[in-house]
Amino acid sequence: MFSLFLYNLSIRFYWFAIYCASLFNKKAKQWVVGRKYWECGLDEIEKKEGKRIWFHCASLGEFEQVRPVIERIKAQSSKFKVQIVVTFFSPSGYEIRKNYEGADFVLYLPLDTKANAQKFIDCINPDLVLFVKYEFWFHYLNELKKKNIPVILFSSVFRGNQIFFKWYGIFFRDMLKMFTKIFVQNIESKDLLKNISVESEVAFDTRFDRVYQITENKKPFPSIEKFKGNSKILIAGSTWANDEELIIHCINEDVLKEYKYIIAPHNIDQNRIDEIVSSIKVKAKRFSQLNEANAAEVDVVIIDSIGQLSSIYAFGEIAYIGGGFNTSVHNILEAAVYGIPVLFGPNFEKSLEAKELLSYPVDDFNSLKNALLKLEVESERIAVGQKGKKFIEERLGGTERIMTEVNLYLKN
């Protein structure tokens, strides 16, 4: 009971902290405003014939793990009638995917209080619930358990330093036992859970299936084709300011003589894009201003819109993935699936694939420069790139395993 009291207190403190931050932070304001009238969104939900499946993910990255499963369910529409509800915790996921056509309803997850959980679950009335990766909300899980609604956790990863495995983590260990089924990404996670008497099964991350699917249905970009011409391209994706500083230093020093560059910033605020363009000494142009007539004369393209990067990686010879100088490196699979080397900053411990595909550590400009000069050698570049592609191809099939479990509930 004391642990639950502390949990409830921390939830309310978190809300208060976000509310205070919303007074001067755009993302925090979206988080608060998006939840302010969450009950109104439930009025539109009408139970129709068939099963209702609720997917919950934290943000945009986790949505990419959810998406392959949703699309497989939708592909079975002739067999099973379903309604799909998707909820997000973060505005960065909700704002970009609120009009996702694969879902019947896209909503913010209300704050995890007992009253909110009861009302939300009563209104959406799911037949099956799937949480992805790191989503552990006590009141939602407890309410679902009381109602005997099956809950699957998938694409999850556990590490020994997490609270579940500490002597004081019994409250959170009990939360894990509320899941009907847990799919983890690796055997290490399975073993950790087994040590605390929680059963799980290994199923590879569904993102492997997702990025492989994108390569088979990638978008055409005639202006990028014209921009590339006979040049090689380094693509810097999901970059933060400190990543961009390194890449711009490489551009301005002409480290890679035969290369052009594409930079896709994590922050596409117009002021930030202007700062990047003005700091580059060679000819740089926004993607929105690029066309087949002017593309060939440009040296650097700045992607100033969302949703292009996963297909644009197909034009690259080398990729640099941002986030590694912040909390954690972003999705390296989107680039590695094309058989090109991936470079990233030092904070990658949370990324299993980054640890596997680390070829050259990047800690500063000099280490990045040395890595790029080595990858200029074609044989080295191809060897490193093919290692990444093979790594992904050997891990396809996670979606299929999860769908086998989902179909057990759809048939009932």
C-alpha positions in Angstrom: 0.0 0.0 0.0 2.9 2.4 0.8 4.4 1.7 -2.6 1.1 2.5 -4.3 0.8 5.7 -2.3 4.3 6.7 -3.5 3.4 5.7 -7.1 0.2 7.9 -7.0 2.2 10.7 -5.5 4.8 10.5 -8.2 2.2 10.5 -10.9 0.6 13.7 -9.5 4.0 15.3 -9.1 4.9 14.5 -12.7 1.7 16.1 -13.8 2.4 19.2 -11.8 6.0 19.4 -13.2 4.7 19.1 -16.8 2.0 21.7 -16.1 4.7 24.1 -14.8 6.9 23.4 -17.8 4.0 24.0 -20.2 4.1 27.7 -19.4 7.3 28.0 -21.4 7.8 24.7 -23.3 5.9 23.9 -26.4 6.0 20.1 -26.1 4.9 20.2 -22.5 2.0 22.5 -23.4 0.9 20.0 -26.1 1.0 17.3 -23.4 -1.2 19.3 -21.1 -3.6 20.7 -23.6 -4.0 17.3 -25.4 -5.2 15.7 -22.2 -7.3 18.6 -21.0 -10.5 17.4 -22.6 -9.6 13.7 -23.1 -13.1 12.6 -22.2 -14.6 14.4 -25.1 -12.6 12.2 -27.5 -14.3 9.1 -26.0 -17.7 10.4 -27.1 -16.8 9.5 -30.7 -16.0 5.9 -29.9 -18.9 3.6 -30.8 -18.6 -0.1 -30.5 -19.1 -1.9 -33.8 -19.3 -5.5 -34.8 -16.1 -7.5 -34.2 -13.2 -7.1 -31.8 -11.6 -3.9 -30.5 -7.9 -3.9 -30.0 -6.1 -1.2 -28.1 -2.4 -0.4 -28.8 -0.5 1.9 -26.5 3.0 3.3 -27.2 5.0 6.0 -25.7 6.0 8.0 -28.7 6.8 8.0 -32.4 9.7 5.5 -32.2 7.6 3.0 -30.3 4.8 3.6 -32.9 7.1 2.1 -35.5 7.1 -1.1 -33.5 3.3 -1.1 -33.3 2.7 -0.3 -36.9 3.7 -3.7 -38.5 1.3 -5.5 -36.1 -1.6 -3.1 -36.9 -1.0 -3.5 -40.6 -1.0 -7.3 -40.4 -4.3 -7.2 -38.4 -5.8 -4.9 -41.0 -4.7 -7.2 -43.8 -6.9 -9.9 -42.2 -10.0 -7.8 -42.4 -11.7 -10.5 -44.5 -11.3 -13.0 -41.7 -11.8 -10.8 -38.6 -13.6 -7.5 -38.1 -11.7 -5.2 -35.8 -11.5 -1.7 -34.5 -8.1 -0.3 -33.7 -7.5 2.2 -30.9 -4.0 3.7 -30.6 -2.9 5.8 -27.7 0.3 7.9 -27.1 1.9 9.2 -24.0 4.1 11.8 -25.8 3.0 14.7 -28.1 5.8 13.9 -30.5 4.0 10.6 -31.3 0.4 11.9 -31.2 0.9 15.1 -33.2 2.6 13.2 -36.1 0.3 10.2 -36.1 -3.1 11.5 -35.0 -4.4 11.0 -38.5 -2.9 7.6 -39.0 -5.2 5.7 -41.4 -4.6 2.3 -39.9 -6.3 3.2 -36.7 -10.0 4.0 -36.1 -9.2 6.2 -33.1 -5.9 7.9 -32.1 -5.9 9.4 -28.6 -3.7 10.6 -25.8 -3.4 8.2 -22.8 -4.9 10.1 -19.8 -2.8 10.4 -16.7 -2.5 7.1 -14.9 -5.0 7.5 -12.0 -7.5 5.0 -10.8 -10.5 7.1 -11.9 -9.0 7.8 -15.3 -8.1 4.2 -15.9 -11.6 3.0 -15.0 -13.4 5.5 -17.1 -11.1 5.2 -20.1 -11.2 1.4 -20.2 -15.0 1.4 -19.7 -15.4 3.7 -22.6 -13.1 2.1 -25.1 -14.0 -1.4 -23.9 -11.2 -3.3 -25.5 -11.1 -7.1 -26.2 -7.3 -7.2 -26.4 -4.6 -4.7 -25.3 -1.0 -4.5 -26.6 1.6 -2.3 -24.9 5.0 -1.8 -26.5 8.5 -1.8 -25.0 8.6 0.2 -21.8 5.0 1.1 -20.9 4.1 0.1 -17.4 1.1 2.0 -15.9 -0.2 0.4 -12.7 -3.9 1.6 -12.7 -4.4 0.7 -16.4 -2.9 -2.7 -15.9 -4.7 -3.3 -12.7 -8.1 -2.4 -14.2 -7.5 -4.6 -17.2 -6.6 -7.5 -15.0 -9.7 -7.0 -12.9 -11.8 -7.1 -16.0 -10.0 -10.2 -17.4 -9.0 -8.3 -20.5 -5.8 -9.9 -22.0 -2.7 -7.6 -22.2 0.4 -8.4 -24.3 3.7 -6.6 -23.8 6.0 -6.8 -26.9 9.3 -5.7 -28.2 10.5 -5.2 -24.7 14.0 -5.1 -23.4 15.1 -5.5 -19.8 18.4 -4.6 -18.1 19.7 -5.7 -14.7 19.9 -2.1 -13.4 16.2 -1.5 -13.8 13.9 -1.2 -10.8 12.2 -4.6 -11.4 15.4 -6.4 -10.4 16.2 -4.3 -7.2 15.3 -5.5 -3.7 12.9 -2.6 -3.4 11.2 -3.2 -6.8 8.4 -5.6 -5.7 5.7 -3.1 -6.7 7.0 -3.0 -10.2 7.6 -6.8 -10.3 4.0 -7.3 -9.5 3.1 -5.0 -12.3 4.9 -7.3 -14.8 2.8 -10.2 -13.6 -0.3 -8.3 -14.7 0.5 -8.9 -18.3 -1.0 -12.0 -20.0 2.0 -12.5 -22.3 5.4 -10.8 -22.5 7.5 -10.9 -25.6 11.1 -9.7 -25.2 13.8 -8.9 -27.8 16.6 -11.1 -26.5 17.5 -14.1 -24.3 19.2 -11.8 -21.7 15.8 -10.1 -21.0 14.1 -13.5 -20.8 16.6 -14.8 -18.3 16.3 -11.6 -16.1 12.6 -12.0 -16.0 12.8 -15.7 -15.2 15.0 -14.8 -12.2 12.1 -12.9 -10.7 9.5 -15.6 -11.6 8.1 -13.8 -14.7 7.6 -15.9 -17.8 8.3 -14.4 -21.2 9.1 -15.4 -24.8 11.8 -14.1 -27.2 10.4 -12.5 -30.4 12.6 -10.2 -32.4 11.8 -6.5 -32.4 9.0 -5.7 -34.9 11.0 -2.7 -36.2 13.2 -5.2 -38.1 10.1 -6.2 -40.1 9.0 -2.6 -40.4 12.3 -1.2 -41.9 12.6 -4.2 -44.3 9.0 -3.5 -45.5 9.9 0.2 -46.1 12.8 -0.9 -48.5 10.3 -2.8 -50.6 7.9 0.2 -50.7 10.2 3.2 -50.5 9.0 6.6 -51.8 10.5 8.0 -55.0 12.3 11.3 -54.8 13.2 12.6 -58.3 14.8 15.8 -56.9 17.1 13.7 -54.6 18.0 11.5 -57.5 19.0 14.6 -59.5 20.9 16.0 -56.4 22.9 12.7 -56.1 23.9 12.4 -59.7 27.2 10.6 -59.8 28.2 11.8 -56.3 28.2 9.7 -53.1 26.1 10.9 -50.2 26.4 11.0 -46.4 23.0 11.2 -44.7 22.8 12.5 -41.2 19.5 11.5 -39.8 17.5 12.6 -36.7 20.3 14.9 -35.7 20.5 17.2 -32.6 22.5 20.4 -32.4 25.7 18.7 -31.2 25.4 16.1 -34.0 24.9 18.9 -36.5 27.9 20.8 -35.3 30.1 17.7 -36.1 28.6 17.1 -39.5 28.8 20.8 -40.5 32.5 20.8 -39.4 33.0 17.8 -41.8 31.3 19.7 -44.6 33.2 22.9 -44.1 36.5 21.1 -43.9 35.7 19.0 -47.0 36.5 15.8 -45.2 34.9 13.6 -47.8 36.0 15.0 -51.1 33.5 13.2 -53.4 30.5 13.4 -51.2 27.4 15.5 -50.9 25.4 15.6 -47.7 21.8 15.3 -46.5 20.9 16.5 -43.0 17.6 15.6 -41.5 17.4 17.4 -38.1 15.3 16.1 -35.2 14.2 19.7 -34.7 12.7 21.1 -37.9 11.8 24.5 -36.4 12.3 27.1 -39.1 14.8 29.1 -37.0 16.9 26.0 -36.4 16.9 25.2 -40.2 18.0 28.7 -40.9 20.9 28.4 -38.4 22.0 25.2 -40.1 21.9 26.6 -43.6 23.7 29.8 -42.7 26.5 27.8 -40.9 27.4 25.8 -44.1 30.0 27.3 -46.4 29.0 25.4 -49.5 25.6 25.6 -51.3 22.9 24.3 -49.0 19.1 24.2 -49.7 16.0 23.1 -47.9 14.3 20.0 -49.2 11.1 22.0 -49.6 12.9 24.3 -52.0 14.7 21.5 -54.0 13.5 20.5 -57.4 14.8 18.7 -60.5 15.9 22.0 -62.0 18.1 23.2 -59.2 19.1 20.0 -57.4 22.3 19.2 -59.3 24.0 22.5 -58.3 23.4 21.9 -54.5 26.0 20.4 -52.2 23.9 19.9 -49.0 20.1 19.3 -48.6 18.4 20.0 -45.3 15.2 17.9 -44.8 12.6 20.3 -43.3 9.7 17.9 -43.1 8.7 14.7 -41.3 8.2 11.3 -42.8 10.8 11.3 -45.6 14.0 10.0 -43.9 13.4 6.2 -43.9 13.1 6.2 -47.8 15.8 8.8 -48.3 18.4 6.6 -46.6 18.3 4.5 -49.9 20.4 7.3 -51.6 23.2 7.2 -49.1 26.6 5.5 -49.0 27.2 6.3 -45.3 24.7 7.3 -42.5 25.3 9.2 -39.3 22.4 8.7 -36.8 21.8 11.5 -34.3 20.9 11.3 -30.6 24.1 9.7 -29.4 25.3 12.8 -27.7 22.0 13.2 -26.0 19.9 10.6 -24.1 20.3 7.8 -26.7 21.0 7.2 -30.4 17.9 7.2 -32.6 16.7 4.5 -35.0 19.8 3.1 -36.8 17.8 0.2 -38.5 16.2 2.6 -41.0 19.6 3.2 -42.5 21.4 -0.1 -41.9 18.7 -2.0 -43.8 20.0 -0.5 -47.0 23.4 -2.0 -46.5 25.2 1.2 -45.6 27.5 1.8 -42.6 26.0 3.6 -39.6 27.9 6.0 -37.3 26.6 7.5 -34.1 27.6 9.2 -30.8 28.7 7.5 -27.5 25.3 7.2 -25.8 24.0 4.0 -27.4 23.7 1.5 -24.4 19.9 1.4 -24.6 20.1 0.3 -28.3 20.8 -3.4 -28.8 21.3 -3.0 -32.5 23.7 -0.1 -32.0 25.9 -2.2 -29.7 25.9 -5.0 -32.3 26.6 -2.7 -35.3 29.2 -0.4 -33.7 32.0 -0.2 -36.3 33.9 3.0 -35.3 33.2 4.8 -32.0 32.4 8.5 -32.5 33.2 10.7 -29.5 34.2 14.0 -31.1 35.1 15.5 -34.5 38.5 13.8 -34.8 37.0 10.3 -34.2 34.2 11.1 -36.7 36.7 12.3 -39.3 38.9 9.2 -38.9 35.8 6.9 -39.2 34.7 8.7 -42.4 38.2 8.5 -44.0 38.2 4.7 -43.3 34.8 4.3 -44.8 35.9 6.2 -47.9 37.6 2.9 -48.9 34.9 1.1 -50.9 35.7 -2.4 -49.7 35.6 -1.3 -46.0 32.3 0.6 -46.6 30.7 -2.3 -48.3 31.8 -4.8 -45.7 30.6 -2.7 -42.7 27.3 -2.0 -44.5 26.6 -5.6 -45.4 27.1 -6.7 -41.8 24.3 -4.4 -40.8 22.0 -5.6 -43.5 22.6 -9.2 -42.6 22.0 -8.5 -38.9 18.5 -7.2 -39.8 17.7 -10.0 -42.2 18.5 -12.6 -39.6 16.0 -11.0 -37.2 12.9 -10.8 -39.3 9.7 -12.5 -38.1 8.9 -10.8 -34.8 5.6 -9.5 -36.2 4.6 -13.0 -37.3 5.1 -14.5 -33.8 3.1 -11.7 -32.2 0.3 -12.1 -34.7 0.1 -15.8 -33.9 -0.7 -14.8 -30.3 -3.1 -12.0 -31.4 -5.0 -14.4 -33.6 -5.7 -16.7 -30.7 -7.8 -13.9 -29.2 -9.4 -12.8 -32.4 -10.7 -16.3 -33.1 -12.4 -16.5 -29.6 
